[in-house]
Amino acid sequence: MPAELETALAELRAASMVDADGLLTGELYPLVSTLLEPGVIVRTEITGPQGVLESGAVIGNDFVFVHEGWPGEEESEYVPVEAPLLVPALARSVDLHGDILEGADLAEVITATTGGLDALMVRMEASQGVVTLRRSRRRPAPPSAWSRCSRSSTACGG
């Protein structure tokens, strides 16, 4: 065994994760077998004020694990989950709640036309991506906060 791995092996033995012969304990078999031969890997990212939170799932032949990390941390916590609970576990990891649909008018139909967008795409394709957009003269553009401030004004972030 390489000398640089001796310390890691001693730590694994102290944590009862590896026996005296260097073999994995039975409790680690499901996770290690799933990580060695994953059938499906699902990764999700959430960006928030603390940074990027990475989570996901690893599905093996016999076991399913979900994992979550913390922003700025490289380590993740792996938790076994039953296959039927995979979707709810992933929904929870991205903060998707079923209660957002409570009281919603699920029979509501939303329609939108994309004729203007389609015409713009045709124009862009015809002109090889060079399109000049003009503002309609029907409504004057509202003055921007930036135009009312000088660049050196502290009220405008300067």
Biotite code that builds the C-alpha atoms (Angstrom):
import biotite.structure as struc

atoms = struc.array([
    struc.Atom([0.000, 0.000, 0.000], chain_id="A", res_id=1, res_name="MET", atom_name="CA", element="C"),
    struc.Atom([1.354, 3.481, -0.858], chain_id="A", res_id=2, res_name="PRO", atom_name="CA", element="C"),
    struc.Atom([2.562, 5.408, 2.161], chain_id="A", res_id=3, res_name="ALA", atom_name="CA", element="C"),
    struc.Atom([0.249, 8.366, 1.434], chain_id="A", res_id=4, res_name="GLU", atom_name="CA", element="C"),
    struc.Atom([-2.787, 6.092, 1.906], chain_id="A", res_id=5, res_name="LEU", atom_name="CA", element="C"),
    struc.Atom([-1.724, 4.640, 5.265], chain_id="A", res_id=6, res_name="GLU", atom_name="CA", element="C"),
    struc.Atom([-3.220, 7.550, 7.234], chain_id="A", res_id=7, res_name="THR", atom_name="CA", element="C"),
    struc.Atom([-6.522, 7.344, 5.341], chain_id="A", res_id=8, res_name="ALA", atom_name="CA", element="C"),
    struc.Atom([-6.708, 3.574, 5.928], chain_id="A", res_id=9, res_name="LEU", atom_name="CA", element="C"),
    struc.Atom([-6.047, 4.059, 9.647], chain_id="A", res_id=10, res_name="ALA", atom_name="CA", element="C"),
    struc.Atom([-8.873, 6.629, 9.801], chain_id="A", res_id=11, res_name="GLU", atom_name="CA", element="C"),
    struc.Atom([-11.251, 4.253, 8.006], chain_id="A", res_id=12, res_name="LEU", atom_name="CA", element="C"),
    struc.Atom([-10.343, 1.474, 10.464], chain_id="A", res_id=13, res_name="ARG", atom_name="CA", element="C"),
    struc.Atom([-10.845, 3.814, 13.444], chain_id="A", res_id=14, res_name="ALA", atom_name="CA", element="C"),
    struc.Atom([-14.303, 4.720, 12.091], chain_id="A", res_id=15, res_name="ALA", atom_name="CA", element="C"),
    struc.Atom([-15.114, 0.975, 11.676], chain_id="A", res_id=16, res_name="SER", atom_name="CA", element="C"),
    struc.Atom([-15.621, 1.437, 7.946], chain_id="A", res_id=17, res_name="MET", atom_name="CA", element="C"),
    struc.Atom([-12.857, -1.006, 7.041], chain_id="A", res_id=18, res_name="VAL", atom_name="CA", element="C"),
    struc.Atom([-12.010, -4.181, 8.923], chain_id="A", res_id=19, res_name="ASP", atom_name="CA", element="C"),
    struc.Atom([-8.525, -5.360, 9.933], chain_id="A", res_id=20, res_name="ALA", atom_name="CA", element="C"),
    struc.Atom([-8.047, -7.013, 6.528], chain_id="A", res_id=21, res_name="ASP", atom_name="CA", element="C"),
    struc.Atom([-8.809, -3.770, 4.696], chain_id="A", res_id=22, res_name="GLY", atom_name="CA", element="C"),
    struc.Atom([-12.240, -4.898, 3.461], chain_id="A", res_id=23, res_name="LEU", atom_name="CA", element="C"),
    struc.Atom([-15.293, -2.647, 3.537], chain_id="A", res_id=24, res_name="LEU", atom_name="CA", element="C"),
    struc.Atom([-17.837, -3.293, 6.243], chain_id="A", res_id=25, res_name="THR", atom_name="CA", element="C"),
    struc.Atom([-21.235, -4.568, 5.154], chain_id="A", res_id=26, res_name="GLY", atom_name="CA", element="C"),
    struc.Atom([-22.857, -1.223, 5.948], chain_id="A", res_id=27, res_name="GLU", atom_name="CA", element="C"),
    struc.Atom([-20.868, 0.521, 3.209], chain_id="A", res_id=28, res_name="LEU", atom_name="CA", element="C"),
    struc.Atom([-21.591, -2.059, 0.514], chain_id="A", res_id=29, res_name="TYR", atom_name="CA", element="C"),
    struc.Atom([-24.843, -0.464, -0.775], chain_id="A", res_id=30, res_name="PRO", atom_name="CA", element="C"),
    struc.Atom([-23.279, 2.992, -1.209], chain_id="A", res_id=31, res_name="LEU", atom_name="CA", element="C"),
    struc.Atom([-19.979, 1.804, -2.649], chain_id="A", res_id=32, res_name="VAL", atom_name="CA", element="C"),
    struc.Atom([-21.613, -0.642, -5.081], chain_id="A", res_id=33, res_name="SER", atom_name="CA", element="C"),
    struc.Atom([-23.979, 2.104, -6.262], chain_id="A", res_id=34, res_name="THR", atom_name="CA", element="C"),
    struc.Atom([-21.161, 4.614, -6.741], chain_id="A", res_id=35, res_name="LEU", atom_name="CA", element="C"),
    struc.Atom([-18.961, 2.081, -8.561], chain_id="A", res_id=36, res_name="LEU", atom_name="CA", element="C"),
    struc.Atom([-21.669, 1.049, -11.041], chain_id="A", res_id=37, res_name="GLU", atom_name="CA", element="C"),
    struc.Atom([-24.340, 3.762, -11.293], chain_id="A", res_id=38, res_name="PRO", atom_name="CA", element="C"),
    struc.Atom([-27.180, 3.207, -13.720], chain_id="A", res_id=39, res_name="GLY", atom_name="CA", element="C"),
    struc.Atom([-28.442, 6.789, -13.536], chain_id="A", res_id=40, res_name="VAL", atom_name="CA", element="C"),
    struc.Atom([-26.902, 9.937, -12.074], chain_id="A", res_id=41, res_name="ILE", atom_name="CA", element="C"),
    struc.Atom([-29.130, 12.962, -11.430], chain_id="A", res_id=42, res_name="VAL", atom_name="CA", element="C"),
    struc.Atom([-27.555, 16.324, -10.596], chain_id="A", res_id=43, res_name="ARG", atom_name="CA", element="C"),
    struc.Atom([-29.357, 19.471, -9.531], chain_id="A", res_id=44, res_name="THR", atom_name="CA", element="C"),
    struc.Atom([-28.062, 22.931, -8.707], chain_id="A", res_id=45, res_name="GLU", atom_name="CA", element="C"),
    struc.Atom([-29.707, 25.740, -6.810], chain_id="A", res_id=46, res_name="ILE", atom_name="CA", element="C"),
    struc.Atom([-28.188, 29.206, -6.764], chain_id="A", res_id=47, res_name="THR", atom_name="CA", element="C"),
    struc.Atom([-28.918, 31.314, -3.719], chain_id="A", res_id=48, res_name="GLY", atom_name="CA", element="C"),
    struc.Atom([-27.432, 34.034, -1.540], chain_id="A", res_id=49, res_name="PRO", atom_name="CA", element="C"),
    struc.Atom([-24.974, 31.584, 0.038], chain_id="A", res_id=50, res_name="GLN", atom_name="CA", element="C"),
    struc.Atom([-23.765, 30.225, -3.311], chain_id="A", res_id=51, res_name="GLY", atom_name="CA", element="C"),
    struc.Atom([-24.474, 27.156, -5.397], chain_id="A", res_id=52, res_name="VAL", atom_name="CA", element="C"),
    struc.Atom([-26.011, 24.143, -3.679], chain_id="A", res_id=53, res_name="LEU", atom_name="CA", element="C"),
    struc.Atom([-25.438, 20.878, -5.506], chain_id="A", res_id=54, res_name="GLU", atom_name="CA", element="C"),
    struc.Atom([-27.582, 17.826, -4.854], chain_id="A", res_id=55, res_name="SER", atom_name="CA", element="C"),
    struc.Atom([-28.897, 14.866, -6.760], chain_id="A", res_id=56, res_name="GLY", atom_name="CA", element="C"),
    struc.Atom([-29.300, 11.112, -6.810], chain_id="A", res_id=57, res_name="ALA", atom_name="CA", element="C"),
    struc.Atom([-27.366, 8.022, -7.791], chain_id="A", res_id=58, res_name="VAL", atom_name="CA", element="C"),
    struc.Atom([-29.345, 4.989, -8.881], chain_id="A", res_id=59, res_name="ILE", atom_name="CA", element="C"),
    struc.Atom([-27.600, 1.633, -8.961], chain_id="A", res_id=60, res_name="GLY", atom_name="CA", element="C"),
    struc.Atom([-28.754, -1.882, -9.747], chain_id="A", res_id=61, res_name="ASN", atom_name="CA", element="C"),
    struc.Atom([-30.058, -2.538, -6.244], chain_id="A", res_id=62, res_name="ASP", atom_name="CA", element="C"),
    struc.Atom([-29.883, 0.735, -4.321], chain_id="A", res_id=63, res_name="PHE", atom_name="CA", element="C"),
    struc.Atom([-30.827, 4.414, -4.652], chain_id="A", res_id=64, res_name="VAL", atom_name="CA", element="C"),
    struc.Atom([-29.083, 7.252, -2.826], chain_id="A", res_id=65, res_name="PHE", atom_name="CA", element="C"),
    struc.Atom([-29.810, 10.973, -2.764], chain_id="A", res_id=66, res_name="VAL", atom_name="CA", element="C"),
    struc.Atom([-27.089, 13.416, -1.855], chain_id="A", res_id=67, res_name="HIS", atom_name="CA", element="C"),
    struc.Atom([-26.894, 17.013, -0.732], chain_id="A", res_id=68, res_name="GLU", atom_name="CA", element="C"),
    struc.Atom([-24.022, 19.363, -0.194], chain_id="A", res_id=69, res_name="GLY", atom_name="CA", element="C"),
    struc.Atom([-23.583, 22.826, 1.249], chain_id="A", res_id=70, res_name="TRP", atom_name="CA", element="C"),
    struc.Atom([-22.553, 25.915, -0.720], chain_id="A", res_id=71, res_name="PRO", atom_name="CA", element="C"),
    struc.Atom([-18.783, 26.102, -0.946], chain_id="A", res_id=72, res_name="GLY", atom_name="CA", element="C"),
    struc.Atom([-18.257, 22.578, 0.410], chain_id="A", res_id=73, res_name="GLU", atom_name="CA", element="C"),
    struc.Atom([-16.912, 19.685, -1.648], chain_id="A", res_id=74, res_name="GLU", atom_name="CA", element="C"),
    struc.Atom([-18.392, 16.968, 0.562], chain_id="A", res_id=75, res_name="GLU", atom_name="CA", element="C"),
    struc.Atom([-21.939, 15.663, 0.214], chain_id="A", res_id=76, res_name="SER", atom_name="CA", element="C"),
    struc.Atom([-24.139, 13.632, 2.515], chain_id="A", res_id=77, res_name="GLU", atom_name="CA", element="C"),
    struc.Atom([-25.469, 10.458, 0.894], chain_id="A", res_id=78, res_name="TYR", atom_name="CA", element="C"),
    struc.Atom([-28.738, 9.035, 2.208], chain_id="A", res_id=79, res_name="VAL", atom_name="CA", element="C"),
    struc.Atom([-30.417, 5.814, 1.028], chain_id="A", res_id=80, res_name="PRO", atom_name="CA", element="C"),
    struc.Atom([-33.941, 6.245, -0.271], chain_id="A", res_id=81, res_name="VAL", atom_name="CA", element="C"),
    struc.Atom([-36.568, 3.819, -1.489], chain_id="A", res_id=82, res_name="GLU", atom_name="CA", element="C"),
    struc.Atom([-37.138, 4.050, -5.249], chain_id="A", res_id=83, res_name="ALA", atom_name="CA", element="C"),
    struc.Atom([-40.785, 5.237, -4.958], chain_id="A", res_id=84, res_name="PRO", atom_name="CA", element="C"),
    struc.Atom([-39.598, 8.158, -2.815], chain_id="A", res_id=85, res_name="LEU", atom_name="CA", element="C"),
    struc.Atom([-36.946, 9.353, -5.278], chain_id="A", res_id=86, res_name="LEU", atom_name="CA", element="C"),
    struc.Atom([-39.086, 12.022, -6.952], chain_id="A", res_id=87, res_name="VAL", atom_name="CA", element="C"),
    struc.Atom([-40.286, 13.550, -3.655], chain_id="A", res_id=88, res_name="PRO", atom_name="CA", element="C"),
    struc.Atom([-36.692, 13.505, -2.352], chain_id="A", res_id=89, res_name="ALA", atom_name="CA", element="C"),
    struc.Atom([-35.435, 15.359, -5.451], chain_id="A", res_id=90, res_name="LEU", atom_name="CA", element="C"),
    struc.Atom([-38.359, 17.811, -5.271], chain_id="A", res_id=91, res_name="ALA", atom_name="CA", element="C"),
    struc.Atom([-37.473, 18.582, -1.640], chain_id="A", res_id=92, res_name="ARG", atom_name="CA", element="C"),
    struc.Atom([-33.819, 19.096, -2.555], chain_id="A", res_id=93, res_name="SER", atom_name="CA", element="C"),
    struc.Atom([-34.753, 21.874, -5.002], chain_id="A", res_id=94, res_name="VAL", atom_name="CA", element="C"),
    struc.Atom([-37.353, 23.342, -2.629], chain_id="A", res_id=95, res_name="ASP", atom_name="CA", element="C"),
    struc.Atom([-40.313, 22.376, -4.816], chain_id="A", res_id=96, res_name="LEU", atom_name="CA", element="C"),
    struc.Atom([-43.485, 22.257, -2.737], chain_id="A", res_id=97, res_name="HIS", atom_name="CA", element="C"),
    struc.Atom([-46.853, 20.759, -3.531], chain_id="A", res_id=98, res_name="GLY", atom_name="CA", element="C"),
    struc.Atom([-48.563, 23.517, -1.566], chain_id="A", res_id=99, res_name="ASP", atom_name="CA", element="C"),
    struc.Atom([-47.930, 26.039, -4.344], chain_id="A", res_id=100, res_name="ILE", atom_name="CA", element="C"),
    struc.Atom([-50.793, 24.395, -6.231], chain_id="A", res_id=101, res_name="LEU", atom_name="CA", element="C"),
    struc.Atom([-53.226, 24.551, -3.325], chain_id="A", res_id=102, res_name="GLU", atom_name="CA", element="C"),
    struc.Atom([-56.006, 26.961, -4.130], chain_id="A", res_id=103, res_name="GLY", atom_name="CA", element="C"),
    struc.Atom([-54.775, 27.399, -7.693], chain_id="A", res_id=104, res_name="ALA", atom_name="CA", element="C"),
    struc.Atom([-57.251, 27.329, -10.546], chain_id="A", res_id=105, res_name="ASP", atom_name="CA", element="C"),
    struc.Atom([-55.967, 24.176, -12.232], chain_id="A", res_id=106, res_name="LEU", atom_name="CA", element="C"),
    struc.Atom([-58.641, 24.449, -14.927], chain_id="A", res_id=107, res_name="ALA", atom_name="CA", element="C"),
    struc.Atom([-57.244, 27.803, -16.065], chain_id="A", res_id=108, res_name="GLU", atom_name="CA", element="C"),
    struc.Atom([-55.968, 27.756, -19.618], chain_id="A", res_id=109, res_name="VAL", atom_name="CA", element="C"),
    struc.Atom([-53.136, 30.099, -20.528], chain_id="A", res_id=110, res_name="ILE", atom_name="CA", element="C"),
    struc.Atom([-52.755, 30.937, -24.194], chain_id="A", res_id=111, res_name="THR", atom_name="CA", element="C"),
    struc.Atom([-50.071, 33.016, -25.798], chain_id="A", res_id=112, res_name="ALA", atom_name="CA", element="C"),
    struc.Atom([-49.245, 33.951, -29.333], chain_id="A", res_id=113, res_name="THR", atom_name="CA", element="C"),
    struc.Atom([-45.731, 33.853, -30.614], chain_id="A", res_id=114, res_name="THR", atom_name="CA", element="C"),
    struc.Atom([-46.278, 35.483, -33.977], chain_id="A", res_id=115, res_name="GLY", atom_name="CA", element="C"),
    struc.Atom([-44.021, 38.434, -33.150], chain_id="A", res_id=116, res_name="GLY", atom_name="CA", element="C"),
    struc.Atom([-41.253, 36.146, -31.938], chain_id="A", res_id=117, res_name="LEU", atom_name="CA", element="C"),
    struc.Atom([-41.616, 33.914, -34.981], chain_id="A", res_id=118, res_name="ASP", atom_name="CA", element="C"),
    struc.Atom([-41.320, 36.951, -37.281], chain_id="A", res_id=119, res_name="ALA", atom_name="CA", element="C"),
    struc.Atom([-38.206, 38.103, -35.414], chain_id="A", res_id=120, res_name="LEU", atom_name="CA", element="C"),
    struc.Atom([-36.606, 34.665, -35.765], chain_id="A", res_id=121, res_name="MET", atom_name="CA", element="C"),
    struc.Atom([-37.336, 34.607, -39.507], chain_id="A", res_id=122, res_name="VAL", atom_name="CA", element="C"),
    struc.Atom([-35.802, 38.078, -39.836], chain_id="A", res_id=123, res_name="ARG", atom_name="CA", element="C"),
    struc.Atom([-32.713, 37.046, -37.877], chain_id="A", res_id=124, res_name="MET", atom_name="CA", element="C"),
    struc.Atom([-32.229, 33.941, -39.996], chain_id="A", res_id=125, res_name="GLU", atom_name="CA", element="C"),
    struc.Atom([-32.646, 35.962, -43.193], chain_id="A", res_id=126, res_name="ALA", atom_name="CA", element="C"),
    struc.Atom([-30.176, 38.615, -42.101], chain_id="A", res_id=127, res_name="SER", atom_name="CA", element="C"),
    struc.Atom([-27.701, 36.121, -40.572], chain_id="A", res_id=128, res_name="GLN", atom_name="CA", element="C"),
    struc.Atom([-28.273, 37.354, -37.029], chain_id="A", res_id=129, res_name="GLY", atom_name="CA", element="C"),
    struc.Atom([-28.026, 41.106, -37.658], chain_id="A", res_id=130, res_name="VAL", atom_name="CA", element="C"),
    struc.Atom([-31.318, 42.713, -36.664], chain_id="A", res_id=131, res_name="VAL", atom_name="CA", element="C"),
    struc.Atom([-32.013, 46.286, -35.650], chain_id="A", res_id=132, res_name="THR", atom_name="CA", element="C"),
    struc.Atom([-34.720, 46.548, -33.033], chain_id="A", res_id=133, res_name="LEU", atom_name="CA", element="C"),
    struc.Atom([-36.654, 49.795, -32.779], chain_id="A", res_id=134, res_name="ARG", atom_name="CA", element="C"),
    struc.Atom([-38.815, 50.936, -29.895], chain_id="A", res_id=135, res_name="ARG", atom_name="CA", element="C"),
    struc.Atom([-42.435, 51.654, -30.692], chain_id="A", res_id=136, res_name="SER", atom_name="CA", element="C"),
    struc.Atom([-43.247, 55.387, -30.710], chain_id="A", res_id=137, res_name="ARG", atom_name="CA", element="C"),
    struc.Atom([-46.667, 54.808, -29.190], chain_id="A", res_id=138, res_name="ARG", atom_name="CA", element="C"),
    struc.Atom([-45.362, 55.084, -25.620], chain_id="A", res_id=139, res_name="ARG", atom_name="CA", element="C"),
    struc.Atom([-42.417, 57.122, -24.497], chain_id="A", res_id=140, res_name="PRO", atom_name="CA", element="C"),
    struc.Atom([-39.743, 55.138, -22.742], chain_id="A", res_id=141, res_name="ALA", atom_name="CA", element="C"),
    struc.Atom([-39.612, 55.739, -18.988], chain_id="A", res_id=142, res_name="PRO", atom_name="CA", element="C"),
    struc.Atom([-36.501, 57.560, -17.864], chain_id="A", res_id=143, res_name="PRO", atom_name="CA", element="C"),
    struc.Atom([-34.013, 55.175, -16.353], chain_id="A", res_id=144, res_name="SER", atom_name="CA", element="C"),
    struc.Atom([-32.648, 55.736, -12.877], chain_id="A", res_id=145, res_name="ALA", atom_name="CA", element="C"),
    struc.Atom([-29.156, 55.722, -14.353], chain_id="A", res_id=146, res_name="TRP", atom_name="CA", element="C"),
    struc.Atom([-29.896, 58.647, -16.691], chain_id="A", res_id=147, res_name="SER", atom_name="CA", element="C"),
    struc.Atom([-31.007, 60.775, -13.725], chain_id="A", res_id=148, res_name="ARG", atom_name="CA", element="C"),
    struc.Atom([-27.753, 60.133, -11.858], chain_id="A", res_id=149, res_name="CYS", atom_name="CA", element="C"),
    struc.Atom([-24.184, 60.990, -12.564], chain_id="A", res_id=150, res_name="SER", atom_name="CA", element="C"),
    struc.Atom([-21.695, 58.126, -12.451], chain_id="A", res_id=151, res_name="ARG", atom_name="CA", element="C"),
    struc.Atom([-19.974, 59.626, -9.432], chain_id="A", res_id=152, res_name="SER", atom_name="CA", element="C"),
    struc.Atom([-23.187, 59.961, -7.394], chain_id="A", res_id=153, res_name="SER", atom_name="CA", element="C"),
    struc.Atom([-23.186, 57.742, -4.296], chain_id="A", res_id=154, res_name="THR", atom_name="CA", element="C"),
    struc.Atom([-26.984, 57.466, -4.504], chain_id="A", res_id=155, res_name="ALA", atom_name="CA", element="C"),
    struc.Atom([-26.594, 55.628, -7.820], chain_id="A", res_id=156, res_name="CYS", atom_name="CA", element="C"),
    struc.Atom([-23.870, 53.277, -6.709], chain_id="A", res_id=157, res_name="GLY", atom_name="CA", element="C"),
    struc.Atom([-20.997, 55.328, -8.116], chain_id="A", res_id=158, res_name="GLY", atom_name="CA", element="C"),
])
